[in-house]
Amino acid sequence: MLEQQPENLQLLVKQLATEALQKSEPSAWFEVLYAEAKGDAAQVPWAKLTPHPYLQDWLTTHKLSAQGQKALVIGCGLGDDAEALAQRGFEVTAFDISSTAISWCQQRFPNSPVNYVIADLLAIPSEWHLAFDLVFECRNIQALPLSVRSSVISSVASVVASSGTLLVITRIRETEAEPSGPPWPLSNSELAQFENLGLHQVEHLLFLESEQIDVKHVRIEYQRLNPATHST
């Protein structure tokens, strides 16, 4: 979030996030921002109108068998990551808390096989529990404050199927001290919660984005071990 954005847009995001926190509705500001953008993607700081390059790289370097595999894109925004997975053959569900964002996706990709739905990461539908072979979480956790972080991480982990894969792209921070945000980068102890929830880290890639070379990002691949095979 907020990479190479006009200062007034950064200030707007911080203002909206602060107001949402004050109302104890930490994710409410996303719909406000999408609605106020009025169809102009330049007013959405994280909207690049192309799949995330480190998702594309992962898909290129991992020869996946997507046939019959279900994928979930968390906080799908304007839909580019979801479309990239669908093109690889996954049966994709993509959700966002913003109804405006979901409508925007449907307008951009009117013939898409992706199932775009409105949903809240803090209130995941029960039928999604352990339901997805691939879950993609890109920069949503970092957009929510530390007060709900454990709940958000638990929600993300809860939808990964047995033997399924979770791919996380996020900013990270070196200290456990609470950062100012948004975004609020993740600490090592916060990332460790995924392993405490039964996900095994398979791959960890540190990268920098060209616009802000002092901000560290990671792409981490996790797998939920199948209890039956793990116990043998």
N, C-alpha and C positions, 0 to 999 in steps of 0.2 A: 504493500500500500504506500501511497504518497511518494513514489519514486518520480522525481523530475516533474513535479506539478507546480503550477503557479501558486504563489504564496497565499493568495486569497482563497484558493480551493483547499489548501491545507488547513487554513484557519477555519473554514466552514466545516470541514470534517471534524476537527477537534471540538468546535462549538456544539455540533449535533451530538457527538458522542458524550460530551460532558452533560448536556441536557438530558440525554437518555439515562445516564447513570444516576443523575439526581432524582429521576422518576422511578428508579429501580427497574428499568426496562432496558438493559444493556444492549439489546440487539434491535431496538425499535428504530434507531436512526438510519438503518440501511434503506428502509422504504422511503423515508423522507428524502434521502439523497437521490435515489433513483427517480422519484416522482419530480423533484425539483430540476433534474437534468433535462426533462421535457424532450427526451429522444436524442439528446446530444451526448454521445459517448465520451467526449472530451471532458465532460463534467463529472465523470465517474473515475476516480483516481486510478483504480486497478484495472480498468477496461482497456485492453490492448487490441481487441478485435482479432486476436489470433491465439492459438493454444499456447500455454506456457512453454517456453523453449526447453525447460528441463523435464517437462512431461513428454514432449516430442522426442527428446534424446533418449529417455527411458524406454519409450515404445520402440524406438529404432534399435536399441542395443539389446532389448529383451524380446526374443522371438516367442511371443505368447500365443497359445492356442485359445482364441477367444470364442470359439464355437460353443454355444450354449452357456456361456459365462455371463453372469450378471454383474454389472458395474454400477456404483453409486458415486455421483459427483456432489460433494458437499458445498453448499453456498456457490451455486454454479454461475452466478453473475449473468453475463450476457451469452453464455452457452458454448464458447469456443472449445473449452476442454472436453465438454460432454460430446460435442460433435466429433472431435478427434478420436475419442474412444469408440463411438458408434461406427466410424469409418473403419476401425480395426476389427469390427465384427461383434463387439460386446452388445449385450442387451442392456441399454443404459437408462437408469433413472437419474434425473438431476433435479435438485431442489434448491430453493432459495426462500428466505423468509419474506422477501419483497415480492408482492404480487405484481408490481410494475416491472421488475426484472424478469419474472416468468413470462409475462405478456410480451415483453421485448424479445425474449428468446424465440417465442412462437412466431413473432412477426419476422424475425431475421431468418428463421429456418422453418418455413411453413410446411415443408414436406419431410421434415426430420423424423426418423424412427425413435428419437429420444423421447422418453416420457418426462416432460417437464411438469413439476408439481410445486405447490407452495407448502413449505413445511418449516418447522422451527428446530434448529439443532439442539435446543434445550428441552424439546418435547418430541423426541423421535417417535414416529408411529410404531406401535408394538410389533406389527407384522414385518418390520425391517430388522428385527433382532436376529443377528447371526445369518443374515440373508444374502450377503453380497460377496462374490468371489474376488472382486477388486473394488476397493474404496479409495477415492482420491480426495485428499484434503489439502487445499492450497490456500494458505494465508487467511483462513477464517478464524482459527484459534487465536492468532496474534491480534485479531481485530476486536477481541472481547477481553474485558478486564480480568485481572487476577482473581477477583472475588468469585468468578464463576468458572475459573480455569479447570479445576478438577472435574466439575460436572460436564464441561464441554469435552474434555479428553475422554471421559467415561462414555459419553454419547457416541463419539467418533469410533472408539474401540468396539462398542456394542454391536455395530452393524456388520463387522467383518466375520465372514463365515469360517467354519472349521476348515483349516488348510488354505484359507483365503489370504489375500495380500492387501496391506494398507500402504499407500504411498503418500507421504507427507512432504510438503514444501512449505518452509516457514523461515522467518527471521529468527535468529537466536541471540542470546545475550550471555556475557561471560560471568555475570554475578547473579546471586539470588535476590539482590535488592530489587524492589519494585521500580520498573522504569516509568517514565512519563509516556503517555500515548494518547490516542492510538497512532501507530500500532504498539502493542506491548510484546516484544520478542520473547521467545520461550527460553527458559533456563534448562540446564542439564537435568535438574531434579524433576522438572515438569515433563520433559521428554521421557524420563525414566518411568513415569507412570504408565506409559503404554506397555512396557515389559511387565510391570506389576499386574496388568490386566490381561496377561496371557499372550502378548504379541512378542515375537522374537525378532530382533533386529538382524536383517540380512545384508543390508548395504547402507553406507553412510557417506554422502558426498557433500563436501563443503564448497560453496561457491560465492562469488561476489558479483554484483550486477554493475554494469559499466557506469551507470548514472551516479551510483553512490558506493564507491569502492571501500568505504570504511564500514559498511553494513554487511555483516555476515549472514548468509543464508545456508540452509541445509536441505538436501533431498534425502529422505530416509525411507527405505523399504523395510516393512515389517511383514512377518507371516505369522498367522495363528496356527500353532502346531495342532495337528490332529491328535486328540488324546489317545485314541486307540493305537496309532503307530508310535506315538512318543513313549508309551509305557512299555513297549516291547524291547 
